[in-house]
Amino acid sequence: MDEFELDAANQVLLVITLMLVALAAVNTIVITWTTALDARHSSALARALGVTPREVSAGLSAAQVLPALTGAVLGIPGGIGLYMAVVPDENPVPPLWWLFAVVAGTALVVAALTTVPARLGARHPVAELLRAELA
């Protein structure tokens, strides 16, 4: 392959990577939103017993961060193994601090993306939510 073909392949790969990252961000927000809607009754009951809206949103964020961390930890060796299967002549393992940064960055980004839907879901009045579940 000449240099032009490699540049074109790298550009296509960059576009696909950015699209996958955007899709993952939207997916995280939608999953958190539906989780917050599903947990309305139990969240309202917990808030009636003294839990603050901040604690409710922290719990919902933690419920999203734990699977994301598992995916990041399992995805790194999976991605390296897939790359090694496609390009066996190259060593694709990045520096160790990059791998730790990916895992920590995943946790921070998922926590940030889940905060807004979780906080909005926890702001509804408790009595209204409990009454609506009985109807």
N, C-alpha and C positions, 0 to 999 in steps of 0.2 A: 504494500500500500504506500502510496506517495503521501507527502505532507498535507496536501489539500484534502485528501480523503480522511486523514486522521483528524484534521481540524473540523471538518463537517460532522464526523462521527462524534467528536467531543461536544460540539454545539447541540446536536440532537440529544445526546445523553444529558446535557445540562438542562435543556427544556423539559425533558421527561422527568428529571429529578425535581425540578421546581414545581411541576404540575402535581407530582406525588406528594410533595410537602404541603402544597395548598390543599389538596384533597384530604390529607391527614388532619390538617387544622380544622377544616369544615366538619369532618367526621367527628372530631373530638368535641366540637361545640354542639353538634346535633345530638350526640350520645349523652352529653351532660344535660342538655335541655330536656330530653325525654326522661332521663333518670330523675331530674328534679321534679318533673311532672308526676312521675310514678311514685315518688316519695313524699308527695304533698301531705297525705294523711298522717303518715308516721312522723314526718317533720313537724306538722302542726301539733301532734300529740306530745312530742318531745319539747316543743316550745311552750306548750301549756304547762309542762312540768318544770320549766325554768331554763331551758337551753336557749341561748341567744341566737339571733339570725346569723351572726358571724360563725358561731360554732356549728350550726347546721351547714353553712356553705363550706366550712373547713372539712366536715365529714364527707360531704359529697365530692369535694376535690380530692380527698384522700382515696375515696373509692375509685376515682379515675386514674390517679397517679400510680397506684400499686400495679395494675395490669400493664400500664405503659412502661414502667420500669422493667417488668418481666419481659415484655416484648423487646425492649432495648437490649437487655442483657442476653437474651437468646438470639436476637437478630444480628448482633455483631459477629459471633462465630458462624452463623448461617450465611451471612453475606460474604465473609472471607472464604468460607468453603465453596460457595457458588462461584466466586471470582477465580479461585484456584482451579476449579473444574473446567472453567471456560478458557483461562489463560494459565496453563500449568508451568510456563517458563518463568513467571514473575512471582516475586514475594509481595503480596498485597497488604501485609500487616503494617498498619501505621504505628506511630509511636504510642506508647501506653497511655500517656497523658491525654492524647486525642480521644482514646476510647473512653476514659473516665469523663472527659468533657462531654462526649455524646450522651452518656447515661445521665449525667447531672443536667445537661441542657434539656434533655427529653423531659425530665421530671419538672424542671422550672417552666418550660413552655406549656406542658399539659396543665400544670397548676394554674398558670396565668389564664389559659384559655377556658378553664372550667370555673374560674372565680365569678365571672359576670353572670352566666346563666344560673349558677347555684345561688348567688346573692339575690338575683331577681326572683327566683322561686321561693326564697325564704322571707321575702318582704310582705307577703300577703297576710292579712289579719287572721289570727288563729281561729277565732270563733267562726268566721266565715268559712274557712276551710273545713272545720269539723262539722259544721251544719250542712255543708254541701255534700259531704260524704254520706250523711244519713239519708238524704233525699233520694 
